[in-house]
Amino acid sequence: MIEKSCITFISKPKLSLSLIGLIVIIYVSLYNPFIFESFIDRNVRFGVEVSVLLLLLLINLTYKPLSNLIWWIALIMLYMVLIMFGVNKFTDLSSSLNKFIFIFFLIGLLRGNRDVLNILIKLWMQLWYVLCVIAVVAFLGYNSGAINFSPWDLGEATYGIKGSYYYLHSSILGNISPKIFFGMDMGRASAFLYEGGLLGVFCGINILSAKYWFETPKGSETFVRANYLAGITTLSTTFIIFFLVYFLLSNEWLKNKFSVMQRVVFYSFMLIVFLNFIVLVILEESSGSARLESLIFQLNIMGENSLNTFLFGNGIGYTINNFEFWGGVSSGWISIFVERGVLFLIFTMCLIVKLTKNSFSLLLFLIYCNFSFNVLLSPALLLIIGTTYHCMQQRTRPYILKS
């Protein structure tokens, strides 16, 4: 096990570890799904990213330079093949390469130091508590008429181009997206993320990960409740559908209160109601119908791929140029397959499975939500599953936060 002194860059070890955690949190907040990405120059973000990777490299080299060797070899071979036989240049692939390097270095860092793991989890939880409170207050304030929000176009504010993201905005409470829900004019909370659906996705990831961060599941209850409340304020179809099913299937009260036959009847009735709810309401009242039409259209186009584009992709930017009518490709899985090819897709899927293999519900949610959103290579997602992966590996739970 690494000694604290190995990564002490200043006189006080605890302060040094906290700075490392804070730098990582700042880095992940500069990228999707956080809206701050649009206000920070790309070169500045790239400079921050390279600095973080160099810091993590120095830390990794102090004690375990061959950590995850097989994955490193696979990653290098993958990018060599993509550059040699595909249409993407190295500069096109550098952004995704940096994200893979980040998660590999992060795994090496967390394997060697439990204090950094605890600090990262605490900082992430504090950040997310703030976002949950903001989302709930904004949702209640807007929909009750108690708080005024100003019209705001993100594209016009950042690039001078109207129409990319339209919000009702508050400098303190973030953004609200107008929505007609059950015939009522409602506002979906998105806080300081690009959209309410993304806020719902990360609330869901937090809910399914938090129980691994504490000595006992009870320790995560407050954090989980906060994320449930924030997730509901997004009015996200992705969030509501998954956690409605998750709650019904995992609820201990239902299991103890009713017999097997009674539960079968109950679940069958709920399934009928649920399917009617999706068909008659959700697909018409949300972006679900547009996403479904877009998905079908994209699948038809992909059938025209050649062997070369099937293996190595059509090139970065292909989805925006060819699916502009749909606003690009929102599905992470399809976007990777179309632009980078099936080899890249398989590598990404294998990595996600490795990091979440001990939590089937978390793995299932990541597979499910990335058909609607593209967050597979988001640093924020990689941070959560990287820290959760290490918590899962510790059977004696020495890294976990006190309840």
Buried (B, 14 or more C-beta within 10 A) or exposed (E): EBEBEEBBEEEEBEEBBBBBBEBBBEBBBBBBBBBEBBEBEEEEBBEBBEEBBEBBBEBBEEBBEEBBEEBBEBBEEBBEBBBEEBBBEEEBBEBBBBBBBBBBBBBBBBBBBBBBBBBBBBBBBEBBBEBBBBBBBBBBBBBEEEBEBEEBBBBBBBEEEEEBBBBBBBEEBBBBBBBEBEEEEBBBBBBBBBBBBBBBBBBBBBBBBBBBBBEEEEBBBEBBEBBBBBBBBBBBBBBBBBBEBBEBEEEEEBEEEEEEEEBEEEBEEBEEEBEEBBEEBBBEBBBBEEBEEBBEBBEEBBEEBEEEBBBBBBBBEBBBEBBEEBEBBBBBBBBBBBBBBBBBBEBBBEBBEEBBEEBEBBBBBBBBBBBBBBBBBBBBBBBBBBBBBBBBEEEEEEBBBEE
